[in-house]
Amino acid sequence: MVARPKMHPTKAKSIAGSSIGWALAALFFAVSVGALGQGCVASQEPGATEAEPLAEAVLVVRTGSPRQTLQSWLDAIRKAEVLYERYRRDRTHANVYLITVNAHVLLDLLDLSQVAPALQNETGFRASYALADILARVELPPMESVPDWDPFDESAPDKWRMPGTPITIARIDEGPRVGEFLFSASTVASAPRLYERVRQLPLQRPSPIESWTDMVPQVTGPLIPAAHVDAFPDYLRKSSLDTPIWKIIISVAIFGVAAVLLVLIHRWIRRRPSDWRFRNLIRRMLTPLSGIALAWLFWLFVQYEVNVSGAFAKLTDSTLTAVNIIALAWLFWLASLAAAEWMIRSPRISDESLNASLMRLSARLIGFIGMVLILAWGANRIGLPVLGVVAGLGFGGLAVALAIRPTLENLVGGVILFADQPVRVGDLCSFGDRMGTVERIGIRSTKIRAMDRTLISIPNAAFVDLELVNWTECDRMLILAVIGLRYETTPDQLRHVLAKLREMLSAHPKVEPSTVRVRFVGYGASSLNVQIRVYALTREWNEFFAIREHVLLRVSEIVGESDTSLALPSQTIYFGRDGGLDEEPSKAPSGRLVSYGDVAIPRSADTPRKD
């Protein structure tokens, strides 16, 4: 029996990670296909035809006058009663589809222009249930008494209020539905509160559903059997945030599972880096894509199977909308960077060239602007006052400008670096008292690899103000040296050294002949100074050092061949005998002492006499 060789742990982990990734991808595909195919599969169940469900769900909705709007509403409510009774008998996805289509007919009769787009469905559904319960408990006026005027008649009233109620049907004056008569925005907002005031009133007409507001939150989708719901204890069936507690628990648990799954996917992606930036960015895009897919699947299950409602449904819709918007902004950012890397992949663009850096900077700017626009659009859909925030920024513009001034300065500095191009990525430059190679020019800072291999990050605003010396742009490199000859060197020997040095440098293949300058420049402290100044024909530092080394070695050889030598720093000390002090005492000058106050000095011949 042949022993099977053991697999390396790293390889085993890689295979395991790959297997998990493919398993997750297959899971997403299966669930997505299953969710998309629910309606198709349900329409093929026994007793149903392909044309029958859609034909039954289609209603003629007319909103040309208050009478037409009210009549369309009553027809849709009667159709909803029939569909819900059918669903109780036959819990299939086909019947759920018919109920959903009919519910959106009711939404078409409401003015939801004052509601955030992400919350319009749940707000409209809740208002529809409350209006259905209210109209079932109040006396409806005869249909002949409801106005049926021309919506384009400017002299006709623009609204009609149902007698004995605050329910109003008003004409829309602006927007895509201008001229239509819909239940007013104030009616939509106040309907749930108004229903609480008439809840105890008896039904005016026979109906299989006593209260839509109480019945709809308890309904579940076909995948959750009604028998299991009936088996829940009473405290779990009580409502919190307008949704039964057991539905909240299930929704939170599913959301937690989706979050954990997203974290696992993200970790799996980060464990498999690639040397190619484009491939890494494409792989990182799987995280926001997975977030969008999980949020969509979560919404499908919670909306059509668990069937949350009320305030909890609004919270769920807002959360999922925020997740989708953040994921979409993240996806746009990565897609912008990936597009730049794909263009840089062209053989004509070097990965470290200025064009590549400029394209990456442009991609970051486009990605940042796109992210801001997407987040603003998402905030508007959730209902956040984005316009109010922008207006507030107008009043606080000075404070904001001062706060972001360094960022703007660095951004402008980066643009100047790209436009003026004093240095490029890969250039060797001097700045201040430092020297290094430019590795990256970003939006905020420039990164330079110093000669000691440390990475220096300099804000662009400060970098553009420095004196920059770009050594890479040198067409020739200067060799400047001063040599000292001994003072014993004779003038003829000095002339011989100068001539030989000029001859050697002019014949050097790596020295520019027209720039050769060898001169006796002066007398030093201990040497006769000769300056050598030439340009080496190279732009590479390593080659420059080799050329300079060769030139200096030849200088040493020429000096030695000229019977002289290089001077060493030296000092000459002269010794002499010191005569010392005079042994005879000093003789005072002739004459008398002259007294000046308390001091007496001898008077010389020319000292004026003091009387």
Secondary structure, 3 states (H helix, E strand, C coil): CCCCCCCCHHHHHHHHHHHHHHHHHHHHHHHHHHHHCHHHHHCCCCCCCCCHHHHHHCCCCCCCCHHHHHHHHHHHHHHHHHHHHHHHHCCCHHHHHHHHHHHHHHHCCECCCCCCHHHHHHHHHHHHHHHHHHHCCCCCCCHHHCCCCCCCCCCCCCEEECCCCCCEEEECCCCCCCCCEEECHHHHHHHHHHHHHHCCCCCCCCCCCCCHHHHHHHCCCCCCCHHHHHCCCHHHHCEECCEEHHHHHHHHHHHHHHHHHHHHHHHHHHCCCCCCHHHHHHHHCHHHHHHHHHHHHHHHHHHHHHCCCHHHHHHHHHHHHHHHHHHHHHHHHHHHHHHHHHHHCCCCCCCCCHHHHHHHHHHHHHHHHHHHHHHHHHHHHHCCCHHHHHHHHHHCHHHHHHHHHHHHHHHHHHHHHHHHCCCCCCCEEEECCEEEEEEEECCCEEEEEECCCCEEEEEHHHHCCCCEEEHHHCCCEEEEEEEEECCCCCHHHHHHHHHHHHHHHHHCCCECHHHCEEEEEEECCCCEEEEEEEEECCCCHHHHHHHHHHHHHHHHHHHHHCCCCECCCCCCCCCCCCCCCCCCCCCCCCCCEEEECCEEEECCCCCCCCC
